């Protein structure tokens, strides 16, 4: 059996991105996110006796509007209280300020235009950490929105803002269509581990960020993603072997919109916990 992925799953198991958002898309479009997603996350952590990390976008917690974007989540007090009351089960990570740059759902590197200015990146990272601090939260892990970041720039700025680790992917895939047309170019971007801070490599579960219902087919796909066995792993990762061990899997708070999602993610957590490094 070809060993495609090395797992190093210890303290982080499953991380939910997009914490704080009011709607399924960062620009306020899509469905309204039910505040119960946070109760579901907490329930999952308690059921499995684990800590669940949630990567939050600071602007939705910007009570004093220091970023001047007026995007406060009206339910932010309730969400912050749940976080504060359950610090042994929920850990807050930084997922940027507003998850946006022009028309893209990224903030620190553009898949269309390339690098984003140093000043823009610094302002967004500083504002995000300042907003979290005002709410008595001190995130030490940073998840770049859209997994897009500039090596040796974004990570250095993050370090200056009190971040000690960056949670990233090894690659961002091109579309399946583009890959088939040009098999030598499977990725839009690839990244190495950071030279300045710790790096947590992550994998997705093969589900869209805004998927709400989980049928048998999706469950089957998810087990393939988690097990990462050849030959599915080749389709999933587009290479035989990942360079770095994987620290955790990620999903999105949008995926917890429906009450039935709890059973699905309970299953996911149990499968991830069952992974052992096969080296
Ligand atoms: Zn995100």
Boltz pocket constraint, residues with backbone or C-beta under 6 A from the ligand:
constraints:
  - pocket:
      binder: B
      contacts: [[A, 17], [A, 18], [A, 95], [A, 99], [A, 145], [A, 146]]
      max_distance: 6.0
